[in-house]
């Protein structure tokens, strides 16, 4: 059961990172220093989530 959960977790995480890396062309962290890297990843994550929210709202408007 635990191996199945680990396998499922790895698939879910890779999907998000794959979208960020290949679809958004974000390949490399530009900043240096732990705090700067955290902020950069945080901003990339916010951008990804906003994009998902926007697309979901557009799909809901098309259905309505």
N, CA, C and O atoms as CSV, one atom per row, in Angstrom:
chain,resi,resn,atom,element,x,y,z
A,1,UNK,N,N,0.830,-1.195,0.000
A,1,UNK,CA,C,0.000,0.000,0.000
A,1,UNK,C,C,0.874,1.258,0.000
A,1,UNK,O,O,0.588,2.211,-0.725
A,2,UNK,N,N,1.932,1.264,0.806
A,2,UNK,CA,C,2.819,2.424,0.877
A,2,UNK,C,C,3.539,2.684,-0.441
A,2,UNK,O,O,3.718,3.837,-0.836
A,3,UNK,N,N,3.954,1.614,-1.123
A,3,UNK,CA,C,4.636,1.782,-2.412
A,3,UNK,C,C,3.688,2.388,-3.440
A,3,UNK,O,O,4.105,3.206,-4.259
A,4,UNK,N,N,2.435,2.002,-3.405
A,4,UNK,CA,C,1.439,2.566,-4.321
A,4,UNK,C,C,1.229,4.051,-4.051
A,4,UNK,O,O,1.113,4.842,-4.987
A,5,UNK,N,N,1.181,4.429,-2.784
A,5,UNK,CA,C,1.026,5.845,-2.440
A,5,UNK,C,C,2.234,6.657,-2.899
A,5,UNK,O,O,2.070,7.758,-3.425
A,6,UNK,N,N,3.441,6.132,-2.709
A,6,UNK,CA,C,4.646,6.833,-3.156
A,6,UNK,C,C,4.657,6.995,-4.667
A,6,UNK,O,O,5.040,8.046,-5.180
A,7,UNK,N,N,4.244,5.967,-5.373
A,7,UNK,CA,C,4.215,6.033,-6.826
A,7,UNK,C,C,3.219,7.101,-7.286
A,7,UNK,O,O,3.514,7.862,-8.207
A,8,UNK,N,N,2.060,7.164,-6.664
A,8,UNK,CA,C,1.037,8.138,-7.018
A,8,UNK,C,C,1.519,9.553,-6.716
A,8,UNK,O,O,1.288,10.465,-7.510
A,9,UNK,N,N,2.182,9.745,-5.588
A,9,UNK,CA,C,2.703,11.067,-5.222
A,9,UNK,C,C,3.729,11.541,-6.233
A,9,UNK,O,O,3.724,12.709,-6.621
A,10,UNK,N,N,4.607,10.652,-6.664
A,10,UNK,CA,C,5.650,11.059,-7.605
A,10,UNK,C,C,5.052,11.447,-8.946
A,10,UNK,O,O,5.558,12.365,-9.592
A,11,UNK,N,N,4.014,10.795,-9.378
A,11,UNK,CA,C,3.373,11.123,-10.644
A,11,UNK,C,C,2.708,12.499,-10.544
A,11,UNK,O,O,2.813,13.303,-11.471
A,12,UNK,N,N,2.035,12.772,-9.446
A,12,UNK,CA,C,1.338,14.045,-9.295
A,12,UNK,C,C,2.318,15.209,-9.278
A,12,UNK,O,O,2.076,16.220,-9.937
A,13,UNK,N,N,3.399,15.094,-8.554
A,13,UNK,CA,C,4.370,16.186,-8.460
A,13,UNK,C,C,5.057,16.414,-9.798
A,13,UNK,O,O,5.278,17.560,-10.188
A,14,UNK,N,N,5.391,15.361,-10.495
A,14,UNK,CA,C,6.100,15.516,-11.763
A,14,UNK,C,C,5.236,16.233,-12.790
A,14,UNK,O,O,5.760,16.965,-13.631
A,15,UNK,N,N,3.939,16.040,-12.738
A,15,UNK,CA,C,3.053,16.735,-13.668
A,15,UNK,C,C,3.163,18.235,-13.523
A,15,UNK,O,O,3.284,18.947,-14.520
A,16,UNK,N,N,3.124,18.722,-12.306
A,16,UNK,CA,C,3.222,20.155,-12.057
A,16,UNK,C,C,4.579,20.692,-12.452
A,16,UNK,O,O,4.658,21.725,-13.118
A,17,UNK,N,N,5.652,20.019,-12.060
A,17,UNK,CA,C,6.987,20.485,-12.416
A,17,UNK,C,C,7.215,20.400,-13.918
A,17,UNK,O,O,7.892,21.254,-14.491
A,18,UNK,N,N,6.662,19.389,-14.552
A,18,UNK,CA,C,6.794,19.273,-16.002
A,18,UNK,C,C,6.117,20.424,-16.723
A,18,UNK,O,O,6.660,20.957,-17.691
A,19,UNK,N,N,4.944,20.808,-16.263
A,19,UNK,CA,C,4.242,21.944,-16.858
A,19,UNK,C,C,5.041,23.215,-16.670
A,19,UNK,O,O,5.190,23.997,-17.609
A,20,UNK,N,N,5.557,23.436,-15.471
A,20,UNK,CA,C,6.329,24.649,-15.195
A,20,UNK,C,C,7.607,24.661,-16.032
A,20,UNK,O,O,7.969,25.698,-16.587
A,21,UNK,N,N,8.295,23.524,-16.129
A,21,UNK,CA,C,9.578,23.493,-16.828
A,21,UNK,C,C,9.421,23.567,-18.337
A,21,UNK,O,O,10.132,24.331,-18.989
A,22,UNK,N,N,8.518,22.801,-18.900
A,22,UNK,CA,C,8.467,22.687,-20.357
A,22,UNK,C,C,7.423,23.594,-20.977
A,22,UNK,O,O,7.717,24.262,-21.969
A,23,UNK,N,N,6.218,23.644,-20.433
A,23,UNK,CA,C,5.181,24.484,-21.023
A,23,UNK,C,C,5.418,25.960,-20.747
A,23,UNK,O,O,5.114,26.800,-21.594
A,24,UNK,N,N,5.955,26.292,-19.578
A,24,UNK,CA,C,6.209,27.692,-19.226
A,24,UNK,C,C,7.646,28.112,-19.500
A,24,UNK,O,O,8.008,29.270,-19.295
A,25,UNK,N,N,8.464,27.176,-19.962
A,25,UNK,CA,C,9.879,27.417,-20.301
A,25,UNK,C,C,10.680,27.965,-19.118
A,25,UNK,O,O,11.534,28.835,-19.290
A,26,UNK,N,N,10.406,27.460,-17.937
A,26,UNK,CA,C,11.157,27.850,-16.740
A,26,UNK,C,C,12.139,26.732,-16.436
A,26,UNK,O,O,11.762,25.715,-15.853
A,27,UNK,N,N,13.380,26.907,-16.820
A,27,UNK,CA,C,14.364,25.837,-16.721
A,27,UNK,C,C,15.342,26.005,-15.575
A,27,UNK,O,O,15.856,25.015,-15.053
A,28,UNK,N,N,15.612,27.248,-15.170
A,28,UNK,CA,C,16.711,27.457,-14.238
A,28,UNK,C,C,16.364,28.547,-13.232
A,28,UNK,O,O,15.729,29.546,-13.570
A,29,UNK,N,N,16.788,28.341,-12.002
A,29,UNK,CA,C,16.640,29.365,-10.969
A,29,UNK,C,C,17.742,30.394,-11.180
A,29,UNK,O,O,18.919,30.045,-11.276
A,30,UNK,N,N,17.355,31.660,-11.250
A,30,UNK,CA,C,18.293,32.724,-11.580
A,30,UNK,C,C,18.932,33.324,-10.331
A,30,UNK,O,O,20.082,33.763,-10.371
A,31,UNK,N,N,18.206,33.343,-9.244
A,31,UNK,CA,C,18.670,34.000,-8.023
A,31,UNK,C,C,19.694,33.165,-7.273
A,31,UNK,O,O,19.823,31.959,-7.484
A,32,UNK,N,N,20.422,33.847,-6.386
A,32,UNK,CA,C,21.363,33.172,-5.498
A,32,UNK,C,C,20.982,33.460,-4.058
A,32,UNK,O,O,20.468,34.533,-3.741
A,33,UNK,N,N,21.232,32.522,-3.218
A,33,UNK,CA,C,20.883,32.651,-1.815
A,33,UNK,C,C,19.561,31.968,-1.537
A,33,UNK,O,O,18.641,32.008,-2.354
A,34,UNK,N,N,19.477,31.349,-0.389
A,34,UNK,CA,C,18.304,30.550,-0.043
A,34,UNK,C,C,17.026,31.365,-0.032
A,34,UNK,O,O,16.008,30.918,-0.561
A,35,UNK,N,N,17.053,32.555,0.560
A,35,UNK,CA,C,15.845,33.383,0.622
A,35,UNK,C,C,15.399,33.817,-0.766
A,35,UNK,O,O,14.206,33.794,-1.067
A,36,UNK,N,N,16.338,34.211,-1.613
A,36,UNK,CA,C,15.991,34.634,-2.974
A,36,UNK,C,C,15.432,33.475,-3.798
A,36,UNK,O,O,14.496,33.657,-4.577
A,37,UNK,N,N,15.998,32.301,-3.628
A,37,UNK,CA,C,15.511,31.122,-4.345
A,37,UNK,C,C,14.093,30.793,-3.897
A,37,UNK,O,O,13.240,30.473,-4.725
A,38,UNK,N,N,13.839,30.869,-2.611
A,38,UNK,CA,C,12.487,30.602,-2.101
A,38,UNK,C,C,11.485,31.582,-2.686
A,38,UNK,O,O,10.390,31.185,-3.087
A,39,UNK,N,N,11.848,32.859,-2.737
A,39,UNK,CA,C,10.947,33.871,-3.295
A,39,UNK,C,C,10.695,33.596,-4.775
A,39,UNK,O,O,9.563,33.710,-5.244
A,40,UNK,N,N,11.743,33.236,-5.510
A,40,UNK,CA,C,11.582,32.966,-6.934
A,40,UNK,C,C,10.662,31.766,-7.172
A,40,UNK,O,O,9.775,31.826,-8.024
A,41,UNK,N,N,10.862,30.704,-6.443
A,41,UNK,CA,C,10.003,29.526,-6.595
A,41,UNK,C,C,8.580,29.844,-6.155
A,41,UNK,O,O,7.621,29.367,-6.762
A,42,UNK,N,N,8.439,30.637,-5.115
A,42,UNK,CA,C,7.126,31.062,-4.644
A,42,UNK,C,C,6.393,31.842,-5.737
A,42,UNK,O,O,5.210,31.606,-5.979
A,43,UNK,N,N,7.089,32.768,-6.396
A,43,UNK,CA,C,6.460,33.563,-7.451
A,43,UNK,C,C,6.084,32.711,-8.661
A,43,UNK,O,O,5.025,32.908,-9.258
A,44,UNK,N,N,6.947,31.767,-9.022
A,44,UNK,CA,C,6.635,30.867,-10.130
A,44,UNK,C,C,5.409,30.016,-9.783
A,44,UNK,O,O,4.554,29.779,-10.636
A,45,UNK,N,N,5.328,29.562,-8.542
A,45,UNK,CA,C,4.187,28.758,-8.102
A,45,UNK,C,C,2.896,29.570,-8.114
A,45,UNK,O,O,1.850,29.074,-8.530
A,46,UNK,N,N,2.971,30.809,-7.660
A,46,UNK,CA,C,1.788,31.677,-7.685
A,46,UNK,C,C,1.330,31.893,-9.128
A,46,UNK,O,O,0.136,31.830,-9.423
A,47,UNK,N,N,2.283,32.147,-10.020
A,47,UNK,CA,C,1.934,32.321,-11.427
A,47,UNK,C,C,1.264,31.089,-12.001
A,47,UNK,O,O,0.296,31.203,-12.753
A,48,UNK,N,N,1.763,29.919,-11.658
A,48,UNK,CA,C,1.165,28.671,-12.134
A,48,UNK,C,C,-0.259,28.504,-11.610
A,48,UNK,O,O,-1.161,28.125,-12.357
A,49,UNK,N,N,-0.455,28.786,-10.329
A,49,UNK,CA,C,-1.783,28.640,-9.739
A,49,UNK,C,C,-2.766,29.661,-10.296
A,49,UNK,O,O,-3.932,29.333,-10.518
A,50,UNK,N,N,-2.318,30.890,-10.526
A,50,UNK,CA,C,-3.195,31.904,-11.126
A,50,UNK,C,C,-3.604,31.504,-12.533
A,50,UNK,O,O,-4.750,31.711,-12.933
A,51,UNK,N,N,-2.677,30.935,-13.279
A,51,UNK,CA,C,-2.971,30.460,-14.627
A,51,UNK,C,C,-4.036,29.365,-14.599
A,51,UNK,O,O,-4.944,29.352,-15.430
A,52,UNK,N,N,-3.919,28.438,-13.629
A,52,UNK,CA,C,-4.907,27.371,-13.495
A,52,UNK,C,C,-6.280,27.928,-13.131
A,52,UNK,O,O,-7.294,27.488,-13.672
A,53,UNK,N,N,-6.315,28.902,-12.209
A,53,UNK,CA,C,-7.586,29.505,-11.810
A,53,UNK,C,C,-8.226,30.220,-12.992
A,53,UNK,O,O,-9.429,30.089,-13.222
A,54,UNK,N,N,-7.429,30.974,-13.741
A,54,UNK,CA,C,-7.941,31.699,-14.895
A,54,UNK,C,C,-8.545,30.739,-15.920
A,54,UNK,O,O,-9.648,30.970,-16.417
A,55,UNK,N,N,-7.822,29.663,-16.235
A,55,UNK,CA,C,-8.339,28.690,-17.198
A,55,UNK,C,C,-9.617,28.026,-16.710
A,55,UNK,O,O,-10.522,27.770,-17.504
A,56,UNK,N,N,-9.700,27.748,-15.424
A,56,UNK,CA,C,-10.912,27.136,-14.878
A,56,UNK,C,C,-12.095,28.089,-14.996
A,56,UNK,O,O,-13.199,27.668,-15.340
A,57,UNK,N,N,-11.870,29.366,-14.715
A,57,UNK,CA,C,-12.952,30.350,-14.841
A,57,UNK,C,C,-13.399,30.490,-16.290
A,57,UNK,O,O,-14.594,30.617,-16.557
A,58,UNK,N,N,-12.458,30.467,-17.226
A,58,UNK,CA,C,-12.819,30.577,-18.643
A,58,UNK,C,C,-13.625,29.367,-19.100
A,58,UNK,O,O,-14.569,29.508,-19.877
A,59,UNK,N,N,-13.262,28.193,-18.630
A,59,UNK,CA,C,-14.042,26.998,-18.998
A,59,UNK,C,C,-15.446,27.063,-18.432
A,59,UNK,O,O,-16.400,26.654,-19.095
A,60,UNK,N,N,-15.590,27.579,-17.198
A,60,UNK,CA,C,-16.912,27.696,-16.594
A,60,UNK,C,C,-17.773,28.721,-17.342
A,60,UNK,O,O,-18.983,28.536,-17.470
A,61,UNK,N,N,-17.161,29.789,-17.830
A,61,UNK,CA,C,-17.899,30.796,-18.595
A,61,UNK,C,C,-18.356,30.239,-19.939
A,61,UNK,O,O,-19.441,30.580,-20.410
A,62,UNK,N,N,-17.548,29.392,-20.556
A,62,UNK,CA,C,-17.934,28.803,-21.829
A,62,UNK,C,C,-19.114,27.855,-21.673
A,62,UNK,O,O,-19.963,27.774,-22.562
A,63,UNK,N,N,-19.179,27.145,-20.566
A,63,UNK,CA,C,-20.273,26.194,-20.313
A,63,UNK,C,C,-21.560,26.951,-20.016
A,63,UNK,O,O,-22.638,26.536,-20.441
A,64,UNK,N,N,-21.453,28.060,-19.288
A,64,UNK,CA,C,-22.653,28.804,-18.868
A,64,UNK,C,C,-23.257,29.615,-19.976
A,64,UNK,O,O,-24.267,30.288,-19.767
